[in-house]
Amino acid sequence: MNAKAILLSALMTLLPTAHAATGSVTPTTPYNNVPMQVTVVAGAGCTLSTTDITVSGTYLASDPNGLQQGNPNAISVLCTNGAQYQLSAPVSIALYNAAATSGLSVNLAYSFPNTAVTSSGGTDYYDVTVNVPAGQTGVLPQTHTGTAYISISLLN
């Protein structure tokens, strides 16, 4: 017997084959059934979705109130029951025109908590409020766009 065969034989002795049950059939008992156990470990998981926001109105630097818009349900999180997650997002971002020659700063406020959330298995919805502060001069009269990245952390 070569060394390879000896090692394989020893390994097979150390790793016995597990069978949940056995059964046999014979001419006198031509039918039998055997149970087979199936095990699945379920894990936590979430899907984060966002809705793009277009602020209504036109920004005027001279407007003492700036421009503000609330967006209900702009963020949604669908998780398995019992999943624990936490969201984070920037509180301000920059918006730029297509040529990146003009910019606006906007502040963002969210309705999600700063603590862990335990899902009940349904969809959780969160609001976002966009505030464009007054007094930003030198802004070209064009569309300005930017991106806020919402992050989700699965805690279990």
C-alpha positions as a Markdown table, in Angstrom:
| # | Residue | x | y | z |
|---|---|---|---|---|
| 1 | Met | 0.0 | 0.0 | 0.0 |
| 2 | Asn | 1.5 | 3.4 | -1.0 |
| 3 | Ala | 1.7 | 6.4 | 1.4 |
| 4 | Lys | -1.2 | 8.1 | -0.3 |
| 5 | Ala | -3.6 | 5.2 | 0.2 |
| 6 | Ile | -2.5 | 4.9 | 3.8 |
| 7 | Leu | -3.2 | 8.6 | 4.5 |
| 8 | Leu | -6.6 | 8.3 | 2.7 |
| 9 | Ser | -7.6 | 5.2 | 4.8 |
| 10 | Ala | -6.6 | 7.0 | 8.0 |
| 11 | Leu | -8.6 | 10.1 | 7.0 |
| 12 | Met | -11.7 | 8.1 | 6.2 |
| 13 | Thr | -11.4 | 6.5 | 9.7 |
| 14 | Leu | -11.3 | 9.9 | 11.3 |
| 15 | Leu | -14.2 | 11.3 | 9.3 |
| 16 | Pro | -17.0 | 8.9 | 9.6 |
| 17 | Thr | -20.0 | 9.2 | 7.2 |
| 18 | Ala | -23.1 | 10.4 | 9.1 |
| 19 | His | -26.4 | 8.9 | 8.2 |
| 20 | Ala | -29.6 | 10.0 | 9.9 |
| 21 | Ala | -31.3 | 6.7 | 9.2 |
| 22 | Thr | -31.1 | 3.7 | 7.0 |
| 23 | Gly | -33.7 | 1.4 | 5.5 |
| 24 | Ser | -33.8 | -1.6 | 3.1 |
| 25 | Val | -36.1 | -3.3 | 0.8 |
| 26 | Thr | -36.5 | -7.0 | 0.1 |
| 27 | Pro | -38.9 | -9.2 | -1.9 |
| 28 | Thr | -41.0 | -9.6 | 1.3 |
| 29 | Thr | -40.9 | -5.9 | 2.2 |
| 30 | Pro | -40.7 | -4.1 | -1.2 |
| 31 | Tyr | -41.4 | -0.7 | 0.2 |
| 32 | Asn | -39.6 | 1.4 | 2.8 |
| 33 | Asn | -39.0 | 5.1 | 3.6 |
| 34 | Val | -36.3 | 6.8 | 5.5 |
| 35 | Pro | -36.4 | 10.2 | 7.2 |
| 36 | Met | -33.9 | 12.8 | 6.2 |
| 37 | Gln | -33.3 | 15.8 | 8.4 |
| 38 | Val | -32.8 | 19.2 | 6.7 |
| 39 | Thr | -31.2 | 22.1 | 8.7 |
| 40 | Val | -31.0 | 25.7 | 7.5 |
| 41 | Val | -29.5 | 28.5 | 9.5 |
| 42 | Ala | -31.4 | 31.7 | 8.9 |
| 43 | Gly | -29.5 | 34.9 | 9.0 |
| 44 | Ala | -30.5 | 38.5 | 9.4 |
| 45 | Gly | -30.7 | 40.7 | 6.3 |
| 46 | Cys | -31.9 | 44.1 | 5.2 |
| 47 | Thr | -32.6 | 46.0 | 2.0 |
| 48 | Leu | -32.1 | 49.8 | 2.0 |
| 49 | Ser | -34.0 | 51.9 | -0.6 |
| 50 | Thr | -34.0 | 55.6 | -1.2 |
| 51 | Thr | -36.1 | 58.0 | -3.3 |
| 52 | Asp | -34.4 | 60.8 | -5.2 |
| 53 | Ile | -35.4 | 64.3 | -3.9 |
| 54 | Thr | -36.2 | 67.3 | -6.1 |
| 55 | Val | -36.8 | 70.4 | -4.1 |
| 56 | Ser | -39.8 | 72.4 | -5.2 |
| 57 | Gly | -39.4 | 76.1 | -6.0 |
| 58 | Thr | -36.5 | 78.2 | -7.0 |
| 59 | Tyr | -33.6 | 79.1 | -4.6 |
| 60 | Leu | -33.1 | 82.9 | -4.2 |
| 61 | Ala | -30.1 | 84.0 | -2.1 |
| 62 | Ser | -32.1 | 87.0 | -1.0 |
| 63 | Asp | -35.0 | 85.0 | 0.4 |
| 64 | Pro | -34.5 | 85.2 | 4.2 |
| 65 | Asn | -36.1 | 81.8 | 4.7 |
| 66 | Gly | -34.0 | 80.0 | 2.2 |
| 67 | Leu | -35.7 | 76.9 | 0.7 |
| 68 | Gln | -36.9 | 73.9 | 2.6 |
| 69 | Gln | -38.8 | 70.7 | 1.7 |
| 70 | Gly | -39.8 | 67.6 | 3.7 |
| 71 | Asn | -39.8 | 64.3 | 1.9 |
| 72 | Pro | -41.9 | 61.6 | 3.7 |
| 73 | Asn | -40.8 | 58.0 | 3.3 |
| 74 | Ala | -37.7 | 59.0 | 1.3 |
| 75 | Ile | -35.8 | 56.1 | 2.9 |
| 76 | Ser | -37.1 | 52.6 | 3.5 |
| 77 | Val | -35.6 | 49.6 | 5.1 |
| 78 | Leu | -37.0 | 46.1 | 4.7 |
| 79 | Cys | -35.4 | 43.5 | 7.1 |
| 80 | Thr | -36.0 | 40.0 | 8.2 |
| 81 | Asn | -37.8 | 39.8 | 11.6 |
| 82 | Gly | -35.4 | 40.4 | 14.4 |
| 83 | Ala | -32.7 | 42.0 | 12.3 |
| 84 | Gln | -30.9 | 44.8 | 14.0 |
| 85 | Tyr | -29.6 | 47.7 | 12.0 |
| 86 | Gln | -28.4 | 51.3 | 12.3 |
| 87 | Leu | -28.6 | 54.0 | 9.6 |
| 88 | Ser | -26.2 | 56.9 | 9.2 |
| 89 | Ala | -26.1 | 59.8 | 6.7 |
| 90 | Pro | -24.4 | 63.1 | 6.1 |
| 91 | Val | -26.0 | 66.2 | 7.7 |
| 92 | Ser | -24.9 | 68.5 | 4.8 |
| 93 | Ile | -23.8 | 68.0 | 1.2 |
| 94 | Ala | -22.8 | 70.2 | -1.7 |
| 95 | Leu | -24.8 | 70.5 | -4.9 |
| 96 | Tyr | -23.2 | 71.6 | -8.1 |
| 97 | Asn | -24.3 | 72.7 | -11.6 |
| 98 | Ala | -23.4 | 70.4 | -14.6 |
| 99 | Ala | -20.1 | 72.2 | -15.2 |
| 100 | Ala | -19.2 | 72.2 | -11.5 |
| 101 | Thr | -18.7 | 76.0 | -11.7 |
| 102 | Ser | -21.5 | 76.9 | -9.2 |
| 103 | Gly | -22.3 | 75.3 | -5.9 |
| 104 | Leu | -24.9 | 75.3 | -3.1 |
| 105 | Ser | -24.7 | 73.9 | 0.4 |
| 106 | Val | -27.8 | 72.0 | 1.7 |
| 107 | Asn | -28.5 | 70.7 | 5.2 |
| 108 | Leu | -30.3 | 67.3 | 5.6 |
| 109 | Ala | -32.3 | 66.1 | 8.6 |
| 110 | Tyr | -33.6 | 62.6 | 9.0 |
| 111 | Ser | -36.3 | 61.0 | 11.1 |
| 112 | Phe | -34.4 | 57.7 | 11.8 |
| 113 | Pro | -32.9 | 57.3 | 15.3 |
| 114 | Asn | -29.2 | 57.4 | 16.0 |
| 115 | Thr | -29.5 | 54.1 | 17.8 |
| 116 | Ala | -30.0 | 50.5 | 16.8 |
| 117 | Val | -33.4 | 49.5 | 15.3 |
| 118 | Thr | -34.8 | 46.0 | 15.7 |
| 119 | Ser | -37.0 | 45.1 | 12.8 |
| 120 | Ser | -40.4 | 43.4 | 13.2 |
| 121 | Gly | -40.1 | 42.0 | 9.7 |
| 122 | Gly | -41.9 | 44.8 | 7.8 |
| 123 | Thr | -40.7 | 47.9 | 6.1 |
| 124 | Asp | -39.5 | 50.9 | 8.1 |
| 125 | Tyr | -39.9 | 54.3 | 6.5 |
| 126 | Tyr | -37.9 | 57.4 | 7.3 |
| 127 | Asp | -38.4 | 61.1 | 6.3 |
| 128 | Val | -35.8 | 63.5 | 5.0 |
| 129 | Thr | -35.9 | 67.3 | 5.2 |
| 130 | Val | -33.8 | 69.3 | 2.8 |
| 131 | Asn | -32.9 | 72.9 | 3.9 |
| 132 | Val | -31.1 | 75.3 | 1.5 |
| 133 | Pro | -29.9 | 78.1 | 3.8 |
| 134 | Ala | -30.4 | 81.7 | 2.7 |
| 135 | Gly | -27.6 | 84.0 | 1.7 |
| 136 | Gln | -25.6 | 81.8 | -0.7 |
| 137 | Thr | -24.6 | 84.4 | -3.2 |
| 138 | Gly | -22.7 | 83.8 | -6.5 |
| 139 | Val | -24.9 | 80.9 | -7.4 |
| 140 | Leu | -25.6 | 80.6 | -11.1 |
| 141 | Pro | -29.3 | 80.3 | -12.1 |
| 142 | Gln | -29.1 | 76.6 | -13.1 |
| 143 | Thr | -30.0 | 73.2 | -11.7 |
| 144 | His | -27.7 | 72.0 | -8.9 |
| 145 | Thr | -27.4 | 68.4 | -8.0 |
| 146 | Gly | -25.5 | 66.3 | -5.4 |
| 147 | Thr | -25.6 | 62.9 | -3.7 |
| 148 | Ala | -26.1 | 62.0 | -0.1 |
| 149 | Tyr | -25.0 | 58.4 | 0.7 |
| 150 | Ile | -27.2 | 56.7 | 3.3 |
| 151 | Ser | -25.4 | 53.9 | 5.1 |
| 152 | Ile | -26.8 | 50.8 | 6.8 |
| 153 | Ser | -25.0 | 48.6 | 9.2 |
| 154 | Leu | -26.3 | 45.2 | 10.1 |
| 155 | Leu | -25.7 | 44.6 | 13.8 |
| 156 | Asn | -26.6 | 40.9 | 14.1 |
